[in-house]
Amino acid sequence: MNDLTDLIAPDAIVTRLAATSRRQALQVITDALAKAAGIDARAAFDAVLIRERLSGTGMGEGVAIPHAVLPGLKRPIGAFARLEPAQDFEALDGRPADLIFLLLSPADRNGDHLKAFARISRFLRRADMRERLRAARGVDELHALLAGGAHLDAA
């Protein structure tokens, strides 16, 4: 199983994000990541918003992976949030997303970005993992699941 802890720290996990729009959800998630990673929140939000305007980042099954490149980063970094209520990220299946993994990558490391995106996508493609993420009771349990802790009893 994938371990995503090299991409995300516990401080970049939002257990319950009550947003009224996709834009607001992106703002809150980006702010959490900026605070955890010590990056410029406005620059990160602007990069994500520009990318999101090109096309939605909904992957289907209630999952979205908004992503962007951000100059100055040394490696890909991410944040995770559960949205309540789910928001439209323009997934092909038409389902709004409640599980969001935000990914920011260095502008000059496209290969690293693609590898990180693929790892996240594989992880979130698993129905059992999506359900465990939805059922997790707090940051510690979510972080353990993102670390590959499929053995946790998240029900």
C-alpha positions in Angstrom: 0.0 0.0 0.0 1.1 3.5 -0.6 2.5 5.7 2.2 1.7 9.4 1.5 3.3 10.8 4.6 6.2 12.2 2.7 3.6 14.4 0.9 1.5 15.4 3.9 2.0 16.3 7.5 -0.7 16.0 10.2 -0.8 19.9 10.3 -2.0 19.8 6.7 -5.1 17.6 7.4 -8.5 19.2 7.8 -10.9 16.7 9.3 -14.1 18.6 8.6 -14.2 21.5 6.2 -17.5 23.2 6.0 -17.3 25.1 2.7 -20.1 26.6 0.7 -18.2 26.6 -2.6 -15.3 24.9 -4.4 -13.4 28.2 -4.2 -13.8 28.5 -0.5 -12.8 24.9 0.0 -9.6 25.5 -2.0 -8.9 28.6 0.0 -9.1 26.8 3.3 -7.1 23.8 2.2 -4.4 26.0 0.6 -4.2 28.0 3.8 -3.7 24.9 5.9 -1.0 23.6 3.6 0.7 27.0 3.5 0.8 27.2 7.3 2.1 23.6 7.6 4.7 24.0 4.9 5.7 27.6 5.5 4.9 28.7 2.0 3.1 31.8 0.7 -0.7 31.1 1.0 -1.7 33.7 -1.6 0.7 32.4 -4.2 -0.4 28.8 -3.6 -4.1 29.7 -3.8 -3.6 31.6 -7.0 -1.7 28.8 -8.6 -4.4 26.2 -7.6 -7.2 28.5 -8.8 -5.5 29.1 -12.2 -5.2 25.4 -12.7 -8.7 24.7 -11.5 -10.1 27.1 -14.0 -8.5 25.1 -16.9 -10.6 22.1 -15.9 -12.1 20.6 -12.8 -10.0 18.2 -10.8 -12.8 15.8 -9.7 -11.7 12.2 -10.2 -15.0 10.6 -9.5 -16.4 8.6 -6.6 -16.4 11.7 -4.4 -12.6 12.4 -4.8 -10.9 15.5 -6.1 -7.1 16.1 -6.5 -6.6 19.8 -7.1 -3.0 20.5 -8.1 -0.6 23.1 -9.3 3.0 23.9 -9.7 4.5 26.5 -7.4 8.0 28.0 -7.9 10.3 27.7 -5.0 9.2 24.3 -3.7 11.9 21.7 -3.3 9.5 18.7 -3.5 5.8 17.9 -3.9 3.7 18.7 -0.8 0.1 18.1 -0.1 -2.9 18.6 2.2 -6.0 16.5 2.8 -9.5 17.5 3.7 -12.9 16.0 4.1 -15.6 18.4 2.9 -19.0 18.7 4.5 -21.0 19.3 2.4 -19.3 17.8 -0.7 -18.6 20.3 -3.5 -18.6 20.1 -7.3 -15.1 19.6 -8.7 -16.5 18.7 -12.2 -15.9 15.0 -12.0 -16.9 12.9 -15.0 -19.3 10.9 -12.9 -21.0 14.2 -11.8 -20.6 13.3 -8.1 -19.5 16.1 -5.8 -16.2 15.6 -3.9 -15.9 15.2 -0.2 -12.4 13.8 -0.1 -9.8 16.3 -1.3 -6.1 15.9 -1.7 -4.4 19.1 -2.7 -1.0 18.7 -4.4 1.6 21.4 -5.0 4.8 20.6 -6.9 8.0 22.4 -7.9 7.8 24.1 -11.2 11.0 22.5 -12.5 10.2 18.9 -11.4 7.4 17.7 -13.6 8.4 14.0 -13.2 8.1 14.3 -9.4 4.7 15.9 -9.8 3.4 13.1 -12.1 4.7 10.4 -9.7 3.1 12.1 -6.7 -0.2 12.6 -8.5 -0.2 8.9 -9.6 0.5 7.7 -6.0 -2.4 9.8 -4.7 -4.7 8.7 -7.5 -3.9 5.0 -6.8 -4.4 5.4 -3.1 -7.8 7.2 -3.5 -9.0 4.8 -6.2 -9.5 2.1 -3.6 -13.1 2.0 -2.4 -12.1 0.5 0.9 -9.6 3.3 1.5 -12.2 6.0 0.6 -14.6 4.6 3.1 -12.0 4.4 5.8 -11.0 8.0 5.2 -14.7 9.0 5.4 -15.2 7.1 8.6 -11.9 8.2 10.4 -12.5 10.0 13.7 -9.7 12.5 13.7 -6.4 13.8 12.5 -4.4 11.0 14.0 -6.6 8.3 12.4 -6.6 10.1 9.0 -2.8 10.5 9.2 -2.4 6.8 10.0 -4.5 5.9 7.0 -2.5 8.2 4.8 0.6 6.4 6.1 -0.8 3.1 4.8 -2.5 2.0 8.0 -5.2 -0.1 6.4 -5.2 -2.3 9.5 -6.9 0.4 11.5 -10.5 -0.2 12.4 -11.9 3.1 11.1 -15.5 1.9 11.2 
